[in-house]
Amino acid sequence: DVDQMRRLEDAVGKAEKKGARETLVLTDSAAFVVSVKNKTVVTAMDRETMKDNVFTNIDSTVLLKG
């Protein structure tokens, strides 16, 4: 979805401005671990899949609402 990609790009931009290298982006329906330097999604999972998961190798989190 184009809107979700735009929001993900905006979130990664915010993380990059704070000096993040690997960020966890949480939306209402999904979670993405993103390499900020490479602008690449490393891991993506929906809300159901992310239950009881532990996210490692991240140095920041961006929460997206709506």
VMD Tcl script that draws the C-alpha trace (Angstrom):
set ca {
  {0.00 0.00 0.00}
  {1.45 3.36 -1.08}
  {0.31 5.21 2.06}
  {1.97 2.66 4.34}
  {5.23 2.90 2.35}
  {5.19 6.71 2.63}
  {4.60 6.49 6.38}
  {7.39 3.93 6.74}
  {9.78 6.18 4.80}
  {8.83 9.13 7.02}
  {9.43 7.05 10.16}
  {12.85 5.94 8.92}
  {13.71 9.56 8.13}
  {12.85 10.56 11.71}
  {14.97 7.73 13.09}
  {17.86 8.72 10.82}
  {17.76 12.32 12.09}
  {18.18 10.94 15.63}
  {21.22 8.87 14.58}
  {19.51 5.46 14.57}
  {21.05 2.54 12.70}
  {18.41 -0.19 13.11}
  {14.90 0.88 14.03}
  {11.67 -0.87 14.94}
  {8.69 0.82 13.30}
  {5.36 -0.11 14.91}
  {2.07 0.62 13.16}
  {-1.45 -0.27 14.22}
  {-1.28 -3.48 12.21}
  {2.38 -4.39 11.69}
  {5.98 -4.19 12.89}
  {9.02 -3.54 10.70}
  {12.70 -3.77 11.61}
  {14.48 -1.42 9.20}
  {18.14 -0.83 8.41}
  {18.20 2.96 8.45}
  {21.53 3.17 6.62}
  {20.39 0.90 3.78}
  {16.73 2.03 3.87}
  {15.81 -1.67 3.79}
  {13.14 -3.58 5.68}
  {14.94 -6.44 7.43}
  {11.87 -8.00 9.10}
  {8.15 -7.44 8.65}
  {5.32 -9.07 10.58}
  {1.64 -8.51 11.16}
  {0.05 -7.85 14.56}
  {-0.84 -11.53 15.13}
  {2.66 -12.77 14.28}
  {4.44 -10.26 16.52}
  {2.81 -11.50 19.74}
  {5.39 -12.86 22.18}
  {8.28 -11.90 19.89}
  {11.49 -10.31 21.11}
  {13.06 -7.70 18.85}
  {16.86 -7.61 19.00}
  {19.61 -5.61 17.31}
  {17.61 -2.38 17.27}
  {18.62 0.98 18.70}
  {15.37 2.89 18.29}
  {11.61 2.57 17.90}
  {9.16 4.74 15.98}
  {5.44 4.44 16.81}
  {3.00 5.31 14.04}
  {-0.66 5.93 14.84}
  {-3.60 5.76 12.51}
}
mol new
graphics top color blue
foreach p $ca { graphics top sphere $p radius 0.5 }
foreach p [lrange $ca 0 end-1] q [lrange $ca 1 end] { graphics top cylinder $p $q radius 0.2 }
display resetview
